[in-house]
């Protein structure tokens, strides 16, 4: 039996308390699996007096997480405070500077400072692990970094924000508009204090940028993720997509094209019958595609005390077993500078446009598409006779087209003089 | 840069050649990810002269895989020959005796000899890895052993024989009987030389026994798996199940009940809308349930050159990175002797019985169920008027019942004198 692995736990919110519970409940199981005891020696949080759902009396208390990280009786810092700067960053840097390993659930911290933290960790002989930062309880970092390590990764996709998927599937199931379901989600406590982290796609974008770094051996580049939230997804488009056999998801896609790394976190149409299309409510799903393995789909809870703590403990147990891998799967210095490509990979697009119902209006729109080199797969006018007869809603599905060509055509729509409001265009991702 | 990791490859069939291709194609990628070169130094197969789809000229040749395993320039034996005794076992034992690590795709070998091989490996300071042995390209051994290591596992389920799932989904899609689709599968080359390994559930049972050992910390006990193949699944039952919203799958289930470890590999009804129910064709799926994480679903290709070689290489890369874990996730000596429980966990059952159409026949069957303590959820007679009016086909769905009670009731059916042939009973698994 080797010496215990001693944890310092910074953050006693939902995830932190979940970690305490597993360490306490499964001490025997964990020792059997790792060959050594795993113990918590000290904890830190903002408010010592808060009533928490766990017995913390055996642990030393530190008001300052940086002091926690530096304690001699802490081998590993568990950082579950959150926030991409401030105490989370300071404590992580302090732990690394002291040569200690860090397990973190903090996607924002790594999305913003992953490269410098990885370099610092490697220089100090420390390891950073972050299974809990992406897709909650799904062991996707491990699947990608280790399980598919013999593959050149072709594409990574995922629905990685449960709140957005809840909102979109609830809109569809209940036929309710975005604003109503957003308000429901807020009242249910599903939204972050800054809801834009969820519905603006930022949280999911953080996660995608971490997966992309591992998948393609590139530096984390969250600032290069094309971000579009779900605030403009209308119930009308959800219903029209459904009629055609598609569901709308906030889908992250990372892939290497001839022009470099593409990272998108945007609403997409996916086939209703695909695993991604069938995903309901707050569940997460990640799809990994490798040159040898083909397609692997991972599905599970993306948040919550138990699932997130399970992921934190997987990292802790890896460290207790002696597994030491570079943060993003290869030495930080060898990660390539990603080419800042906007997406160039062609795809079919769903386009909905409201036109003044004048003779030739449809032809003008079709001409814009044709002149941009885009061919039309389906085109139909949605109004039933007698209904809103001063305007025509037109639904178009294109054949595969480059995103830039789509953007150009939509620009040209405006110059036709027949548009009523802005057109909607949503990518149809082949999954 | 540390020294190369030198592989000895025993077996040059589909999987072996797949490994050669990855090692050759991704030498740079693998070195970047592991910090050291991974090379093949020697290979072995039955027939040296056979034309193979890879350039093997740089590798030493051994006719005898045992000699390969003992070579001084081999650090790791890759055993992809198959067979639970004979050369595969001899080579594996020779490698372990020489203190060398083994990566194997051989589920039969480990299902039969896993405990003794694990003990020998640990005594010799060697490691056995077998990601490729279960569910092909899906990194499920890693997900269970490492990714969910902080959980007490509640249940493991899986569709892990692609040929069986192909046959069952093809029967349903085409409305064809088992014998016809079995013959199709044989002609397509989907079946093992001994088809009973596939359709008898043996191959899938091997896999289940390995997952169960890891999940529950028990010795591999393939001989305790309740095995029932798909040979008796009729198109009639597939169609009737479908009408009720279920699909029939050859489903493996391992769970710990009050009476010990239960392992079943049997046809089951699962909800058509569940991830398992939706699984089509040769794809595999494994469902892992842990006390903290909840339910994780993994889906991917269960066989084939690329996927299986991907899994072999994941193990090789783990070894190159220095990961060393006990074969079944904890020291072999600490694995418990599993209680040889036949399944006792209650479930609803689907029962189809053909009765002589006499007054009181239905009541007699219902009485048998009632006397066994089984209550009926649905019961209906299937014959349409005028059709086969000398007999009545009765479909029953029970409430949750213990398997032993179901078996007892079916026994009693025979004594009623109203049965025409044997009844069919299929477990409905809650997934």
Interface residues (C-beta under 8 A of the other chain):
Chain A: X18 X21 X22 X26 X29 X30 X32 X33 X34 X35 X131 X137 X138 X139 X142 X143 X146 X147 X148 X149 X150 X151 X152 X217 X275 X278 X290 X291 X292 X293 X294 X295 X296 X297 X298 X299 X300 X301 X304 X306 X307 X309 X310 X311 X312 X313 X314 X316 X317 X318 X321 X322 X323 X324 X325 X329 X330 X331 X334
Chain B: X18 X21 X22 X26 X29 X30 X32 X33 X34 X35 X131 X137 X138 X139 X142 X143 X146 X147 X148 X149 X150 X151 X152 X217 X275 X278 X290 X291 X292 X293 X294 X295 X296 X297 X298 X299 X300 X301 X304 X306 X307 X309 X310 X311 X312 X313 X314 X316 X317 X318 X321 X322 X323 X324 X325 X329 X330 X331 X334
